[in-house]
Amino acid sequence: MNKALKNNKFLILRRIIQISILLLFVGGNYWGWNILRGDLSTAKVLDTFYLSDPYFVIQTFASGFVVAADVLVGALIILLFYALIGGRAFCSWVCPMNIITDSANRLRKMLKMYREDVKVPINRNLRYWILGLSIVLSALFGVAAFEAVSPISMLHRGIIFGMGFGWAAILLVFFFDLFVLQNGWCGYVCPLGAFYSLTNKISIFKIKHTVENCTECNKCLIVCPEKPVLAIIGKKSGQITKGECTNCGRCIDVCEDHALKFSFNKYNK
Amino acid sequence: MKEDKMPSRRETIRKLLQGAGFLGLGGLTWGAYVDEAKSAELILRPPGAISEEDFVKACVKCGECVIACPYDTLKLAEPGDRKPVGTPFFEPRKIACEMCPDIPCVPVCPSGALDVNLVSSVKEKNKETMLDINTAKMGIAVIDTSTCIAYWGIQCDICYRACPLMDEAIELKYERNERTGKHAFLKPVVNNEVCTGCGLCEHACVTEKSAIKVLPLSIILGKVGSHYIKGWDEDDEKRMEENDVEEDENMDKALDYLNSDWKDIVDE
């Protein structure tokens, strides 16, 4: 039991944080709590200041509207927080879609669909094209383009305010990850993840690899949702610096050789 | 060796075109969907909402207005509602706007999609700007006179009485009922300039499907154009000065025509 807890430390911690944030939002809508009110697009914190999704605000800006200062400042806080501290941590520590895609991945393993021999002809860089496209479409059609279709928003807003047919979009993501492409949504498609990957250059927290301890068991590579970021595993010591790393800590959880841990960014020293 | 690694020029061009093709295909599909999904012409927005075109850009879908609404009138559009997803709206037949004097839904909007200035008026006494829900323009009530039982001659004035601006936004027009010869019609008539679009009338209407409905201003209101001016209205007459109307060169000719003998004209 103790070992299971230790081997899933970050996973459990992430789930607690993800679900707590959602619960605070739900309480904000239904029971009058004031800790977090709104949703992941824009939230009012402690009834005093706002936090906003910077990618949403950029789409709004592209569509031809400058939102009021409250929201702009809120977006700036979030942008700076992830750029300087969290990295791409939104994806694995906050985003509720992470729970859906992780479950799809788990089921994929249980159903022994865990193989790479069926090649789906899409590239991990697709998400950056989608990100660019979303800005262009926002400008062309005068409305935040990704927000109009985002299954992430449908999920968190669905839980907080009411789901409607949103479950269909969420099921779509689930099936895509389960049957079509492993980590397909978060690793190939999602432009929000792509946005945070791009801004993740100088954040403080980085995974650190110690090659001397590594037994090349490959457990981290199997579990990692963004496998290309782990290119240095078993080759050299150093920090995982690629922006796509979500700091989920799953690799640390599964490593039994103390070859991986969280560390402060050494800025390529 | 080198040739194996380097893709040929033809291969590169093919890949580039393929990529552009996929991007175009995706962009067109996505764009077409977004363009459809953002246009819900019949949607009723909270009080103080800026123009629909700007509203769908400005709204950050945080739900502050929905949480602030004490009557659960406002809802965020869910997928399947066929409205811009995540944006607030209300359906008066279900729950109408109760016209709170302190308008809790508007000042909480952090993005500028709901504008306090659009639901404020200046007090005459001390020139103070005050929240005034009666200046709201959420929509305009329209009566289907063919199914309104008051227009049949049956006595019903429920919309008139449900209206928070009774005798202003909805008036009762008295008419003799020629069919019976001894009764009166009491016909409700909406005053478009006063109606706020709260929908309390639509909510109250006794017919199976409401005979009075609130529709957005953009649907109801016409546009006169600059060439019609109310000559009896001083404010409206000022538009004459704004519009640089050229003197009609043919004015003399027209006068001559009017003053001339009709025989002259026939001779011509």
HADDOCK unambig.tbl for C-alpha pairs under 7 A between the chains (distance, minus, plus):
assign (segid A and resid 29 and name CA) (segid B and resid 67 and name CA) 5.73 0.50 0.50
assign (segid A and resid 38 and name CA) (segid B and resid 62 and name CA) 4.65 0.50 0.50
assign (segid A and resid 38 and name CA) (segid B and resid 63 and name CA) 5.46 0.50 0.50
assign (segid A and resid 38 and name CA) (segid B and resid 64 and name CA) 5.97 0.50 0.50
assign (segid A and resid 39 and name CA) (segid B and resid 62 and name CA) 5.50 0.50 0.50
assign (segid A and resid 41 and name CA) (segid B and resid 60 and name CA) 6.52 0.50 0.50
assign (segid A and resid 41 and name CA) (segid B and resid 61 and name CA) 6.66 0.50 0.50
assign (segid A and resid 41 and name CA) (segid B and resid 62 and name CA) 6.09 0.50 0.50
assign (segid A and resid 42 and name CA) (segid B and resid 60 and name CA) 6.49 0.50 0.50
assign (segid A and resid 42 and name CA) (segid B and resid 62 and name CA) 5.00 0.50 0.50
assign (segid A and resid 43 and name CA) (segid B and resid 62 and name CA) 6.41 0.50 0.50
assign (segid A and resid 60 and name CA) (segid B and resid 57 and name CA) 5.83 0.50 0.50
assign (segid A and resid 60 and name CA) (segid B and resid 58 and name CA) 6.71 0.50 0.50
assign (segid A and resid 63 and name CA) (segid B and resid 57 and name CA) 6.31 0.50 0.50
assign (segid A and resid 65 and name CA) (segid B and resid 57 and name CA) 6.15 0.50 0.50
assign (segid A and resid 65 and name CA) (segid B and resid 58 and name CA) 6.09 0.50 0.50
assign (segid A and resid 67 and name CA) (segid B and resid 58 and name CA) 6.17 0.50 0.50
assign (segid A and resid 67 and name CA) (segid B and resid 111 and name CA) 4.94 0.50 0.50
assign (segid A and resid 67 and name CA) (segid B and resid 112 and name CA) 6.19 0.50 0.50
assign (segid A and resid 68 and name CA) (segid B and resid 110 and name CA) 6.47 0.50 0.50
assign (segid A and resid 68 and name CA) (segid B and resid 111 and name CA) 4.71 0.50 0.50
assign (segid A and resid 68 and name CA) (segid B and resid 112 and name CA) 5.51 0.50 0.50
assign (segid A and resid 70 and name CA) (segid B and resid 110 and name CA) 5.85 0.50 0.50
assign (segid A and resid 71 and name CA) (segid B and resid 110 and name CA) 6.10 0.50 0.50
assign (segid A and resid 71 and name CA) (segid B and resid 111 and name CA) 5.91 0.50 0.50
assign (segid A and resid 133 and name CA) (segid B and resid 27 and name CA) 6.66 0.50 0.50
assign (segid A and resid 137 and name CA) (segid B and resid 31 and name CA) 6.14 0.50 0.50
assign (segid A and resid 141 and name CA) (segid B and resid 35 and name CA) 6.16 0.50 0.50
assign (segid A and resid 142 and name CA) (segid B and resid 57 and name CA) 6.44 0.50 0.50
assign (segid A and resid 143 and name CA) (segid B and resid 56 and name CA) 6.16 0.50 0.50
assign (segid A and resid 143 and name CA) (segid B and resid 57 and name CA) 4.86 0.50 0.50
assign (segid A and resid 144 and name CA) (segid B and resid 57 and name CA) 6.53 0.50 0.50
assign (segid A and resid 145 and name CA) (segid B and resid 34 and name CA) 6.31 0.50 0.50
assign (segid A and resid 148 and name CA) (segid B and resid 34 and name CA) 6.32 0.50 0.50
assign (segid A and resid 148 and name CA) (segid B and resid 85 and name CA) 6.29 0.50 0.50
assign (segid A and resid 162 and name CA) (segid B and resid 78 and name CA) 6.68 0.50 0.50
assign (segid A and resid 163 and name CA) (segid B and resid 78 and name CA) 6.11 0.50 0.50
assign (segid A and resid 164 and name CA) (segid B and resid 78 and name CA) 4.95 0.50 0.50
assign (segid A and resid 164 and name CA) (segid B and resid 79 and name CA) 5.24 0.50 0.50
assign (segid A and resid 164 and name CA) (segid B and resid 80 and name CA) 5.85 0.50 0.50
assign (segid A and resid 165 and name CA) (segid B and resid 79 and name CA) 4.89 0.50 0.50
assign (segid A and resid 165 and name CA) (segid B and resid 80 and name CA) 5.13 0.50 0.50
assign (segid A and resid 166 and name CA) (segid B and resid 79 and name CA) 5.21 0.50 0.50
